[in-house]
Amino acid sequence: MIYEGKAITVKALENGIAELKLDLTGESVNKFNRLTLNELRQAVDALKADASVKAVILSSGKDVFLVGADITEFVESFRMPDED
């Protein structure tokens, strides 16, 4: 296993191919939330550090690949002063 988190796993397959799988634990769908985005950064860093990886397959452990973002988690990131 190259990387294992609660939303993303990366495992080496054959011939320099790795599989990055979205599978958000405890949820019926995959979505971009803070956990998933943080783990995506860590997973990509782990892939970049592994010189044996030549290609990456992106897959999902759910019926739907990805439903979008949980915008409630990002409200503060876009908050502007009332006068703006």
HTML snippet that shows the backbone in 3Dmol.js (N, CA, C, O; Angstrom):
<script src="https://3Dmol.org/build/3Dmol-min.js"></script>
<div id="view" style="width:600px;height:400px;position:relative"></div>
<script>
const pdb = `
ATOM      1  N   MET A   1       0.855  -1.178   0.000  1.00  0.00           N
ATOM      2  CA  MET A   1       0.000   0.000   0.000  1.00  0.00           C
ATOM      3  C   MET A   1       0.902   1.243   0.000  1.00  0.00           C
ATOM      4  O   MET A   1       1.796   1.376   0.836  1.00  0.00           O
ATOM      5  N   ILE A   2       0.656   2.123  -0.928  1.00  0.00           N
ATOM      6  CA  ILE A   2       1.444   3.349  -1.023  1.00  0.00           C
ATOM      7  C   ILE A   2       0.904   4.413  -0.076  1.00  0.00           C
ATOM      8  O   ILE A   2       1.669   5.166   0.527  1.00  0.00           O
ATOM      9  N   TYR A   3      -0.424   4.469   0.051  1.00  0.00           N
ATOM     10  CA  TYR A   3      -1.053   5.441   0.949  1.00  0.00           C
ATOM     11  C   TYR A   3      -2.392   4.869   1.392  1.00  0.00           C
ATOM     12  O   TYR A   3      -3.098   4.242   0.603  1.00  0.00           O
ATOM     13  N   GLU A   4      -2.740   5.090   2.667  1.00  0.00           N
ATOM     14  CA  GLU A   4      -4.036   4.628   3.173  1.00  0.00           C
ATOM     15  C   GLU A   4      -4.610   5.676   4.105  1.00  0.00           C
ATOM     16  O   GLU A   4      -4.007   6.021   5.121  1.00  0.00           O
ATOM     17  N   GLY A   5      -5.784   6.178   3.748  1.00  0.00           N
ATOM     18  CA  GLY A   5      -6.479   7.147   4.574  1.00  0.00           C
ATOM     19  C   GLY A   5      -7.923   6.727   4.767  1.00  0.00           C
ATOM     20  O   GLY A   5      -8.283   5.583   4.488  1.00  0.00           O
ATOM     21  N   LYS A   6      -8.749   7.644   5.242  1.00  0.00           N
ATOM     22  CA  LYS A   6     -10.170   7.363   5.475  1.00  0.00           C
ATOM     23  C   LYS A   6     -11.023   7.669   4.250  1.00  0.00           C
ATOM     24  O   LYS A   6     -12.182   7.256   4.186  1.00  0.00           O
ATOM     25  N   ALA A   7     -10.469   8.380   3.288  1.00  0.00           N
ATOM     26  CA  ALA A   7     -11.204   8.726   2.075  1.00  0.00           C
ATOM     27  C   ALA A   7     -10.500   8.229   0.820  1.00  0.00           C
ATOM     28  O   ALA A   7     -11.138   8.021  -0.212  1.00  0.00           O
ATOM     29  N   ILE A   8      -9.200   8.040   0.903  1.00  0.00           N
ATOM     30  CA  ILE A   8      -8.400   7.691  -0.273  1.00  0.00           C
ATOM     31  C   ILE A   8      -7.385   6.611   0.088  1.00  0.00           C
ATOM     32  O   ILE A   8      -6.768   6.636   1.153  1.00  0.00           O
ATOM     33  N   THR A   9      -7.234   5.664  -0.836  1.00  0.00           N
ATOM     34  CA  THR A   9      -6.153   4.686  -0.723  1.00  0.00           C
ATOM     35  C   THR A   9      -5.413   4.653  -2.052  1.00  0.00           C
ATOM     36  O   THR A   9      -5.985   4.909  -3.111  1.00  0.00           O
ATOM     37  N   VAL A  10      -4.145   4.338  -1.971  1.00  0.00           N
ATOM     38  CA  VAL A  10      -3.330   4.176  -3.173  1.00  0.00           C
ATOM     39  C   VAL A  10      -2.560   2.878  -3.022  1.00  0.00           C
ATOM     40  O   VAL A  10      -1.838   2.671  -2.047  1.00  0.00           O
ATOM     41  N   LYS A  11      -2.730   2.011  -4.005  1.00  0.00           N
ATOM     42  CA  LYS A  11      -1.978   0.760  -3.959  1.00  0.00           C
ATOM     43  C   LYS A  11      -1.274   0.535  -5.286  1.00  0.00           C
ATOM     44  O   LYS A  11      -1.749   0.942  -6.346  1.00  0.00           O
ATOM     45  N   ALA A  12      -0.140  -0.116  -5.195  1.00  0.00           N
ATOM     46  CA  ALA A  12       0.627  -0.459  -6.385  1.00  0.00           C
ATOM     47  C   ALA A  12      -0.011  -1.664  -7.053  1.00  0.00           C
ATOM     48  O   ALA A  12      -0.366  -2.640  -6.392  1.00  0.00           O
ATOM     49  N   LEU A  13      -0.152  -1.589  -8.361  1.00  0.00           N
ATOM     50  CA  LEU A  13      -0.637  -2.719  -9.141  1.00  0.00           C
ATOM     51  C   LEU A  13       0.584  -3.348  -9.821  1.00  0.00           C
ATOM     52  O   LEU A  13       1.586  -3.609  -9.155  1.00  0.00           O
ATOM     53  N   GLU A  14       0.521  -3.590 -11.095  1.00  0.00           N
ATOM     54  CA  GLU A  14       1.657  -4.180 -11.812  1.00  0.00           C
ATOM     55  C   GLU A  14       2.256  -3.183 -12.793  1.00  0.00           C
ATOM     56  O   GLU A  14       1.594  -2.230 -13.204  1.00  0.00           O
ATOM     57  N   ASN A  15       3.487  -3.402 -13.159  1.00  0.00           N
ATOM     58  CA  ASN A  15       4.155  -2.657 -14.228  1.00  0.00           C
ATOM     59  C   ASN A  15       4.187  -1.151 -13.993  1.00  0.00           C
ATOM     60  O   ASN A  15       4.043  -0.376 -14.938  1.00  0.00           O
ATOM     61  N   GLY A  16       4.374  -0.732 -12.749  1.00  0.00           N
ATOM     62  CA  GLY A  16       4.489   0.687 -12.466  1.00  0.00           C
ATOM     63  C   GLY A  16       3.172   1.433 -12.423  1.00  0.00           C
ATOM     64  O   GLY A  16       3.156   2.664 -12.436  1.00  0.00           O
ATOM     65  N   ILE A  17       2.069   0.708 -12.374  1.00  0.00           N
ATOM     66  CA  ILE A  17       0.740   1.328 -12.315  1.00  0.00           C
ATOM     67  C   ILE A  17       0.250   1.307 -10.880  1.00  0.00           C
ATOM     68  O   ILE A  17       0.379   0.302 -10.182  1.00  0.00           O
ATOM     69  N   ALA A  18      -0.318   2.434 -10.442  1.00  0.00           N
ATOM     70  CA  ALA A  18      -0.907   2.538  -9.109  1.00  0.00           C
ATOM     71  C   ALA A  18      -2.383   2.884  -9.253  1.00  0.00           C
ATOM     72  O   ALA A  18      -2.785   3.520 -10.227  1.00  0.00           O
ATOM     73  N   GLU A  19      -3.183   2.467  -8.287  1.00  0.00           N
ATOM     74  CA  GLU A  19      -4.604   2.792  -8.260  1.00  0.00           C
ATOM     75  C   GLU A  19      -4.878   3.724  -7.095  1.00  0.00           C
ATOM     76  O   GLU A  19      -4.622   3.375  -5.943  1.00  0.00           O
ATOM     77  N   LEU A  20      -5.398   4.909  -7.387  1.00  0.00           N
ATOM     78  CA  LEU A  20      -5.852   5.854  -6.369  1.00  0.00           C
ATOM     79  C   LEU A  20      -7.366   5.711  -6.299  1.00  0.00           C
ATOM     80  O   LEU A  20      -8.076   6.039  -7.249  1.00  0.00           O
ATOM     81  N   LYS A  21      -7.853   5.214  -5.156  1.00  0.00           N
ATOM     82  CA  LYS A  21      -9.283   4.930  -5.022  1.00  0.00           C
ATOM     83  C   LYS A  21      -9.931   5.889  -4.031  1.00  0.00           C
ATOM     84  O   LYS A  21      -9.471   6.040  -2.899  1.00  0.00           O
ATOM     85  N   LEU A  22     -11.007   6.533  -4.477  1.00  0.00           N
ATOM     86  CA  LEU A  22     -11.841   7.348  -3.604  1.00  0.00           C
ATOM     87  C   LEU A  22     -12.870   6.429  -2.958  1.00  0.00           C
ATOM     88  O   LEU A  22     -13.599   5.729  -3.661  1.00  0.00           O
ATOM     89  N   ASP A  23     -12.938   6.423  -1.637  1.00  0.00           N
ATOM     90  CA  ASP A  23     -13.916   5.594  -0.931  1.00  0.00           C
ATOM     91  C   ASP A  23     -14.076   6.153   0.483  1.00  0.00           C
ATOM     92  O   ASP A  23     -13.512   5.618   1.438  1.00  0.00           O
ATOM     93  N   LEU A  24     -14.841   7.221   0.606  1.00  0.00           N
ATOM     94  CA  LEU A  24     -15.008   7.943   1.857  1.00  0.00           C
ATOM     95  C   LEU A  24     -15.702   7.073   2.899  1.00  0.00           C
ATOM     96  O   LEU A  24     -16.877   6.736   2.755  1.00  0.00           O
ATOM     97  N   THR A  25     -14.976   6.719   3.933  1.00  0.00           N
ATOM     98  CA  THR A  25     -15.462   5.843   4.989  1.00  0.00           C
ATOM     99  C   THR A  25     -16.674   6.451   5.693  1.00  0.00           C
ATOM    100  O   THR A  25     -16.676   7.637   6.023  1.00  0.00           O
ATOM    101  N   GLY A  26     -17.699   5.635   5.918  1.00  0.00           N
ATOM    102  CA  GLY A  26     -18.874   6.063   6.660  1.00  0.00           C
ATOM    103  C   GLY A  26     -19.865   6.899   5.872  1.00  0.00           C
ATOM    104  O   GLY A  26     -20.835   7.400   6.439  1.00  0.00           O
ATOM    105  N   GLU A  27     -19.640   7.059   4.577  1.00  0.00           N
ATOM    106  CA  GLU A  27     -20.526   7.848   3.715  1.00  0.00           C
ATOM    107  C   GLU A  27     -21.008   6.981   2.558  1.00  0.00           C
ATOM    108  O   GLU A  27     -20.306   6.070   2.118  1.00  0.00           O
ATOM    109  N   SER A  28     -22.213   7.272   2.067  1.00  0.00           N
ATOM    110  CA  SER A  28     -22.754   6.502   0.947  1.00  0.00           C
ATOM    111  C   SER A  28     -22.229   7.002  -0.394  1.00  0.00           C
ATOM    112  O   SER A  28     -22.350   6.312  -1.407  1.00  0.00           O
ATOM    113  N   VAL A  29     -21.640   8.213  -0.403  1.00  0.00           N
ATOM    114  CA  VAL A  29     -21.089   8.795  -1.624  1.00  0.00           C
ATOM    115  C   VAL A  29     -19.713   9.384  -1.340  1.00  0.00           C
ATOM    116  O   VAL A  29     -19.371   9.666  -0.192  1.00  0.00           O
ATOM    117  N   ASN A  30     -18.939   9.563  -2.387  1.00  0.00           N
ATOM    118  CA  ASN A  30     -17.671  10.276  -2.283  1.00  0.00           C
ATOM    119  C   ASN A  30     -17.933  11.753  -2.536  1.00  0.00           C
ATOM    120  O   ASN A  30     -18.706  12.108  -3.426  1.00  0.00           O
ATOM    121  N   LYS A  31     -17.295  12.606  -1.762  1.00  0.00           N
ATOM    122  CA  LYS A  31     -17.428  14.048  -1.950  1.00  0.00           C
ATOM    123  C   LYS A  31     -16.128  14.712  -1.544  1.00  0.00           C
ATOM    124  O   LYS A  31     -15.357  14.179  -0.747  1.00  0.00           O
ATOM    125  N   PHE A  32     -15.902  15.889  -2.110  1.00  0.00           N
ATOM    126  CA  PHE A  32     -14.756  16.678  -1.682  1.00  0.00           C
ATOM    127  C   PHE A  32     -15.131  17.410  -0.408  1.00  0.00           C
ATOM    128  O   PHE A  32     -15.996  18.287  -0.406  1.00  0.00           O
ATOM    129  N   ASN A  33     -14.477  17.042   0.658  1.00  0.00           N
ATOM    130  CA  ASN A  33     -14.582  17.760   1.926  1.00  0.00           C
ATOM    131  C   ASN A  33     -13.144  17.989   2.394  1.00  0.00           C
ATOM    132  O   ASN A  33     -12.199  17.617   1.697  1.00  0.00           O
ATOM    133  N   ARG A  34     -12.978  18.582   3.539  1.00  0.00           N
ATOM    134  CA  ARG A  34     -11.614  18.865   4.005  1.00  0.00           C
ATOM    135  C   ARG A  34     -10.777  17.590   4.126  1.00  0.00           C
ATOM    136  O   ARG A  34      -9.609  17.570   3.739  1.00  0.00           O
ATOM    137  N   LEU A  35     -11.375  16.538   4.662  1.00  0.00           N
ATOM    138  CA  LEU A  35     -10.659  15.268   4.814  1.00  0.00           C
ATOM    139  C   LEU A  35     -10.177  14.749   3.460  1.00  0.00           C
ATOM    140  O   LEU A  35      -9.005  14.411   3.298  1.00  0.00           O
ATOM    141  N   THR A  36     -11.087  14.690   2.497  1.00  0.00           N
ATOM    142  CA  THR A  36     -10.736  14.160   1.178  1.00  0.00           C
ATOM    143  C   THR A  36      -9.659  15.005   0.511  1.00  0.00           C
ATOM    144  O   THR A  36      -8.717  14.458  -0.064  1.00  0.00           O
ATOM    145  N   LEU A  37      -9.779  16.321   0.578  1.00  0.00           N
ATOM    146  CA  LEU A  37      -8.775  17.187  -0.053  1.00  0.00           C
ATOM    147  C   LEU A  37      -7.413  17.053   0.615  1.00  0.00           C
ATOM    148  O   LEU A  37      -6.388  17.029  -0.066  1.00  0.00           O
ATOM    149  N   ASN A  38      -7.393  16.967   1.944  1.00  0.00           N
ATOM    150  CA  ASN A  38      -6.119  16.774   2.655  1.00  0.00           C
ATOM    151  C   ASN A  38      -5.489  15.437   2.288  1.00  0.00           C
ATOM    152  O   ASN A  38      -4.284  15.354   2.049  1.00  0.00           O
ATOM    153  N   GLU A  39      -6.302  14.401   2.245  1.00  0.00           N
ATOM    154  CA  GLU A  39      -5.773  13.081   1.890  1.00  0.00           C
ATOM    155  C   GLU A  39      -5.338  13.027   0.429  1.00  0.00           C
ATOM    156  O   GLU A  39      -4.377  12.331   0.102  1.00  0.00           O
ATOM    157  N   LEU A  40      -6.024  13.747  -0.451  1.00  0.00           N
ATOM    158  CA  LEU A  40      -5.619  13.782  -1.847  1.00  0.00           C
ATOM    159  C   LEU A  40      -4.220  14.383  -1.970  1.00  0.00           C
ATOM    160  O   LEU A  40      -3.391  13.887  -2.733  1.00  0.00           O
ATOM    161  N   ARG A  41      -3.965  15.439  -1.226  1.00  0.00           N
ATOM    162  CA  ARG A  41      -2.631  16.052  -1.238  1.00  0.00           C
ATOM    163  C   ARG A  41      -1.585  15.054  -0.739  1.00  0.00           C
ATOM    164  O   ARG A  41      -0.519  14.926  -1.341  1.00  0.00           O
ATOM    165  N   GLN A  42      -1.880  14.350   0.349  1.00  0.00           N
ATOM    166  CA  GLN A  42      -0.935  13.376   0.901  1.00  0.00           C
ATOM    167  C   GLN A  42      -0.725  12.207  -0.059  1.00  0.00           C
ATOM    168  O   GLN A  42       0.395  11.721  -0.218  1.00  0.00           O
ATOM    169  N   ALA A  43      -1.805  11.759  -0.695  1.00  0.00           N
ATOM    170  CA  ALA A  43      -1.708  10.639  -1.635  1.00  0.00           C
ATOM    171  C   ALA A  43      -0.859  11.022  -2.845  1.00  0.00           C
ATOM    172  O   ALA A  43      -0.031  10.231  -3.296  1.00  0.00           O
ATOM    173  N   VAL A  44      -1.057  12.223  -3.368  1.00  0.00           N
ATOM    174  CA  VAL A  44      -0.264  12.682  -4.508  1.00  0.00           C
ATOM    175  C   VAL A  44       1.206  12.809  -4.114  1.00  0.00           C
ATOM    176  O   VAL A  44       2.094  12.443  -4.885  1.00  0.00           O
ATOM    177  N   ASP A  45       1.457  13.326  -2.921  1.00  0.00           N
ATOM    178  CA  ASP A  45       2.847  13.416  -2.442  1.00  0.00           C
ATOM    179  C   ASP A  45       3.482  12.031  -2.345  1.00  0.00           C
ATOM    180  O   ASP A  45       4.645  11.852  -2.709  1.00  0.00           O
ATOM    181  N   ALA A  46       2.719  11.051  -1.854  1.00  0.00           N
ATOM    182  CA  ALA A  46       3.234   9.680  -1.745  1.00  0.00           C
ATOM    183  C   ALA A  46       3.512   9.099  -3.132  1.00  0.00           C
ATOM    184  O   ALA A  46       4.506   8.399  -3.324  1.00  0.00           O
ATOM    185  N   LEU A  47       2.638   9.388  -4.097  1.00  0.00           N
ATOM    186  CA  LEU A  47       2.859   8.914  -5.459  1.00  0.00           C
ATOM    187  C   LEU A  47       4.100   9.554  -6.077  1.00  0.00           C
ATOM    188  O   LEU A  47       4.893   8.875  -6.730  1.00  0.00           O
ATOM    189  N   LYS A  48       4.265  10.845  -5.872  1.00  0.00           N
ATOM    190  CA  LYS A  48       5.434  11.539  -6.425  1.00  0.00           C
ATOM    191  C   LYS A  48       6.731  11.013  -5.817  1.00  0.00           C
ATOM    192  O   LYS A  48       7.769  11.011  -6.479  1.00  0.00           O
ATOM    193  N   ALA A  49       6.680  10.571  -4.576  1.00  0.00           N
ATOM    194  CA  ALA A  49       7.875  10.081  -3.893  1.00  0.00           C
ATOM    195  C   ALA A  49       8.252   8.660  -4.309  1.00  0.00           C
ATOM    196  O   ALA A  49       9.362   8.207  -4.030  1.00  0.00           O
ATOM    197  N   ASP A  50       7.339   7.960  -4.972  1.00  0.00           N
ATOM    198  CA  ASP A  50       7.588   6.578  -5.382  1.00  0.00           C
ATOM    199  C   ASP A  50       8.023   6.548  -6.848  1.00  0.00           C
ATOM    200  O   ASP A  50       7.190   6.651  -7.749  1.00  0.00           O
ATOM    201  N   ALA A  51       9.305   6.411  -7.078  1.00  0.00           N
ATOM    202  CA  ALA A  51       9.854   6.454  -8.435  1.00  0.00           C
ATOM    203  C   ALA A  51       9.396   5.287  -9.303  1.00  0.00           C
ATOM    204  O   ALA A  51       9.519   5.348 -10.526  1.00  0.00           O
ATOM    205  N   SER A  52       8.872   4.232  -8.696  1.00  0.00           N
ATOM    206  CA  SER A  52       8.437   3.082  -9.491  1.00  0.00           C
ATOM    207  C   SER A  52       7.087   3.321 -10.175  1.00  0.00           C
ATOM    208  O   SER A  52       6.720   2.586 -11.092  1.00  0.00           O
ATOM    209  N   VAL A  53       6.354   4.336  -9.738  1.00  0.00           N
ATOM    210  CA  VAL A  53       5.025   4.610 -10.302  1.00  0.00           C
ATOM    211  C   VAL A  53       5.173   5.380 -11.611  1.00  0.00           C
ATOM    212  O   VAL A  53       5.788   6.445 -11.656  1.00  0.00           O
ATOM    213  N   LYS A  54       4.602   4.824 -12.665  1.00  0.00           N
ATOM    214  CA  LYS A  54       4.661   5.439 -13.998  1.00  0.00           C
ATOM    215  C   LYS A  54       3.297   5.949 -14.449  1.00  0.00           C
ATOM    216  O   LYS A  54       3.219   6.831 -15.304  1.00  0.00           O
ATOM    217  N   ALA A  55       2.207   5.397 -13.875  1.00  0.00           N
ATOM    218  CA  ALA A  55       0.847   5.782 -14.256  1.00  0.00           C
ATOM    219  C   ALA A  55      -0.080   5.555 -13.069  1.00  0.00           C
ATOM    220  O   ALA A  55       0.193   4.730 -12.196  1.00  0.00           O
ATOM    221  N   VAL A  56      -1.184   6.305 -13.054  1.00  0.00           N
ATOM    222  CA  VAL A  56      -2.153   6.202 -11.956  1.00  0.00           C
ATOM    223  C   VAL A  56      -3.549   6.022 -12.538  1.00  0.00           C
ATOM    224  O   VAL A  56      -3.968   6.756 -13.433  1.00  0.00           O
ATOM    225  N   ILE A  57      -4.252   5.038 -12.015  1.00  0.00           N
ATOM    226  CA  ILE A  57      -5.658   4.823 -12.352  1.00  0.00           C
ATOM    227  C   ILE A  57      -6.472   5.414 -11.205  1.00  0.00           C
ATOM    228  O   ILE A  57      -6.221   5.104 -10.041  1.00  0.00           O
ATOM    229  N   LEU A  58      -7.438   6.256 -11.527  1.00  0.00           N
ATOM    230  CA  LEU A  58      -8.312   6.870 -10.539  1.00  0.00           C
ATOM    231  C   LEU A  58      -9.620   6.105 -10.536  1.00  0.00           C
ATOM    232  O   LEU A  58     -10.271   5.980 -11.573  1.00  0.00           O
ATOM    233  N   SER A  59     -10.018   5.583  -9.362  1.00  0.00           N
ATOM    234  CA  SER A  59     -11.227   4.774  -9.294  1.00  0.00           C
ATOM    235  C   SER A  59     -12.047   5.153  -8.064  1.00  0.00           C
ATOM    236  O   SER A  59     -11.634   5.979  -7.249  1.00  0.00           O
ATOM    237  N   SER A  60     -13.216   4.530  -7.953  1.00  0.00           N
ATOM    238  CA  SER A  60     -14.126   4.800  -6.840  1.00  0.00           C
ATOM    239  C   SER A  60     -14.597   3.494  -6.226  1.00  0.00           C
ATOM    240  O   SER A  60     -14.832   2.512  -6.930  1.00  0.00           O
ATOM    241  N   GLY A  61     -14.731   3.494  -4.920  1.00  0.00           N
ATOM    242  CA  GLY A  61     -15.283   2.344  -4.223  1.00  0.00           C
ATOM    243  C   GLY A  61     -16.796   2.448  -4.054  1.00  0.00           C
ATOM    244  O   GLY A  61     -17.415   1.585  -3.432  1.00  0.00           O
ATOM    245  N   LYS A  62     -17.387   3.497  -4.604  1.00  0.00           N
ATOM    246  CA  LYS A  62     -18.833   3.741  -4.507  1.00  0.00           C
ATOM    247  C   LYS A  62     -19.472   3.574  -5.889  1.00  0.00           C
ATOM    248  O   LYS A  62     -18.778   3.524  -6.904  1.00  0.00           O
ATOM    249  N   ASP A  63     -20.812   3.488  -5.910  1.00  0.00           N
ATOM    250  CA  ASP A  63     -21.544   3.387  -7.179  1.00  0.00           C
ATOM    251  C   ASP A  63     -21.399   4.652  -8.016  1.00  0.00           C
ATOM    252  O   ASP A  63     -21.312   4.592  -9.243  1.00  0.00           O
ATOM    253  N   VAL A  64     -21.375   5.799  -7.336  1.00  0.00           N
ATOM    254  CA  VAL A  64     -21.192   7.076  -8.016  1.00  0.00           C
ATOM    255  C   VAL A  64     -19.756   7.515  -7.761  1.00  0.00           C
ATOM    256  O   VAL A  64     -19.280   7.466  -6.627  1.00  0.00           O
ATOM    257  N   PHE A  65     -19.067   7.942  -8.814  1.00  0.00           N
ATOM    258  CA  PHE A  65     -17.654   8.275  -8.676  1.00  0.00           C
ATOM    259  C   PHE A  65     -17.428   9.376  -7.648  1.00  0.00           C
ATOM    260  O   PHE A  65     -16.694   9.169  -6.682  1.00  0.00           O
ATOM    261  N   LEU A  66     -18.044  10.545  -7.833  1.00  0.00           N
ATOM    262  CA  LEU A  66     -17.866  11.688  -6.930  1.00  0.00           C
ATOM    263  C   LEU A  66     -19.058  12.609  -7.132  1.00  0.00           C
ATOM    264  O   LEU A  66     -19.370  12.973  -8.265  1.00  0.00           O
ATOM    265  N   VAL A  67     -19.732  12.993  -6.041  1.00  0.00           N
ATOM    266  CA  VAL A  67     -20.941  13.807  -6.194  1.00  0.00           C
ATOM    267  C   VAL A  67     -20.666  15.306  -6.180  1.00  0.00           C
ATOM    268  O   VAL A  67     -21.542  16.086  -6.552  1.00  0.00           O
ATOM    269  N   GLY A  68     -19.488  15.727  -5.767  1.00  0.00           N
ATOM    270  CA  GLY A  68     -19.162  17.151  -5.727  1.00  0.00           C
ATOM    271  C   GLY A  68     -18.517  17.503  -4.405  1.00  0.00           C
ATOM    272  O   GLY A  68     -17.879  16.671  -3.761  1.00  0.00           O
ATOM    273  N   ALA A  69     -18.698  18.764  -4.011  1.00  0.00           N
ATOM    274  CA  ALA A  69     -18.063  19.264  -2.793  1.00  0.00           C
ATOM    275  C   ALA A  69     -19.097  19.504  -1.703  1.00  0.00           C
ATOM    276  O   ALA A  69     -20.242  19.857  -1.988  1.00  0.00           O
ATOM    277  N   ASP A  70     -18.694  19.314  -0.471  1.00  0.00           N
ATOM    278  CA  ASP A  70     -19.516  19.660   0.680  1.00  0.00           C
ATOM    279  C   ASP A  70     -19.236  21.131   0.980  1.00  0.00           C
ATOM    280  O   ASP A  70     -18.331  21.450   1.750  1.00  0.00           O
ATOM    281  N   ILE A  71     -20.016  22.024   0.370  1.00  0.00           N
ATOM    282  CA  ILE A  71     -19.727  23.460   0.462  1.00  0.00           C
ATOM    283  C   ILE A  71     -19.864  24.005   1.872  1.00  0.00           C
ATOM    284  O   ILE A  71     -19.326  25.069   2.177  1.00  0.00           O
ATOM    285  N   THR A  72     -20.577  23.293   2.738  1.00  0.00           N
ATOM    286  CA  THR A  72     -20.713  23.779   4.113  1.00  0.00           C
ATOM    287  C   THR A  72     -19.379  23.784   4.841  1.00  0.00           C
ATOM    288  O   THR A  72     -19.200  24.526   5.807  1.00  0.00           O
ATOM    289  N   GLU A  73     -18.451  22.969   4.388  1.00  0.00           N
ATOM    290  CA  GLU A  73     -17.129  22.916   5.016  1.00  0.00           C
ATOM    291  C   GLU A  73     -16.204  24.034   4.552  1.00  0.00           C
ATOM    292  O   GLU A  73     -15.146  24.248   5.144  1.00  0.00           O
ATOM    293  N   PHE A  74     -16.592  24.751   3.495  1.00  0.00           N
ATOM    294  CA  PHE A  74     -15.707  25.749   2.911  1.00  0.00           C
ATOM    295  C   PHE A  74     -16.242  27.172   2.989  1.00  0.00           C
ATOM    296  O   PHE A  74     -15.657  28.083   2.403  1.00  0.00           O
ATOM    297  N   VAL A  75     -17.338  27.375   3.700  1.00  0.00           N
ATOM    298  CA  VAL A  75     -17.953  28.701   3.800  1.00  0.00           C
ATOM    299  C   VAL A  75     -16.961  29.731   4.327  1.00  0.00           C
ATOM    300  O   VAL A  75     -16.865  30.829   3.777  1.00  0.00           O
ATOM    301  N   GLU A  76     -16.240  29.404   5.356  1.00  0.00           N
ATOM    302  CA  GLU A  76     -15.290  30.353   5.953  1.00  0.00           C
ATOM    303  C   GLU A  76     -14.180  30.746   4.984  1.00  0.00           C
ATOM    304  O   GLU A  76     -13.648  31.854   5.057  1.00  0.00           O
ATOM    305  N   SER A  77     -13.839  29.855   4.094  1.00  0.00           N
ATOM    306  CA  SER A  77     -12.776  30.150   3.129  1.00  0.00           C
ATOM    307  C   SER A  77     -13.182  31.248   2.150  1.00  0.00           C
ATOM    308  O   SER A  77     -12.323  31.925   1.585  1.00  0.00           O
ATOM    309  N   PHE A  78     -14.485  31.428   1.949  1.00  0.00           N
ATOM    310  CA  PHE A  78     -14.960  32.400   0.979  1.00  0.00           C
ATOM    311  C   PHE A  78     -15.661  33.602   1.624  1.00  0.00           C
ATOM    312  O   PHE A  78     -16.160  34.483   0.923  1.00  0.00           O
ATOM    313  N   ARG A  79     -15.694  33.632   2.939  1.00  0.00           N
ATOM    314  CA  ARG A  79     -16.371  34.719   3.641  1.00  0.00           C
ATOM    315  C   ARG A  79     -15.602  36.036   3.418  1.00  0.00           C
ATOM    316  O   ARG A  79     -14.377  36.100   3.519  1.00  0.00           O
ATOM    317  N   MET A  80     -16.386  37.075   3.112  1.00  0.00           N
ATOM    318  CA  MET A  80     -15.824  38.406   2.903  1.00  0.00           C
ATOM    319  C   MET A  80     -16.456  39.357   3.906  1.00  0.00           C
ATOM    320  O   MET A  80     -17.526  39.069   4.442  1.00  0.00           O
ATOM    321  N   PRO A  81     -15.816  40.472   4.161  1.00  0.00           N
ATOM    322  CA  PRO A  81     -16.408  41.470   5.047  1.00  0.00           C
ATOM    323  C   PRO A  81     -17.767  41.918   4.496  1.00  0.00           C
ATOM    324  O   PRO A  81     -17.976  41.935   3.283  1.00  0.00           O
ATOM    325  N   ASP A  82     -18.684  42.280   5.393  1.00  0.00           N
ATOM    326  CA  ASP A  82     -20.038  42.679   4.991  1.00  0.00           C
ATOM    327  C   ASP A  82     -20.029  43.831   3.991  1.00  0.00           C
ATOM    328  O   ASP A  82     -20.865  43.869   3.088  1.00  0.00           O
ATOM    329  N   GLU A  83     -19.108  44.759   4.136  1.00  0.00           N
ATOM    330  CA  GLU A  83     -19.072  45.899   3.209  1.00  0.00           C
ATOM    331  C   GLU A  83     -18.671  45.500   1.788  1.00  0.00           C
ATOM    332  O   GLU A  83     -18.934  46.245   0.844  1.00  0.00           O
ATOM    333  N   ASP A  84     -18.044  44.344   1.624  1.00  0.00           N
ATOM    334  CA  ASP A  84     -17.693  43.881   0.280  1.00  0.00           C
ATOM    335  C   ASP A  84     -18.852  43.162  -0.353  1.00  0.00           C
ATOM    336  O   ASP A  84     -18.746  42.699  -1.488  1.00  0.00           O
TER     337      ASP A  84
END
`;
const viewer = $3Dmol.createViewer("view");
viewer.addModel(pdb, "pdb");
viewer.setStyle({}, {cartoon: {color: "spectrum"}});
viewer.zoomTo();
viewer.render();
</script>
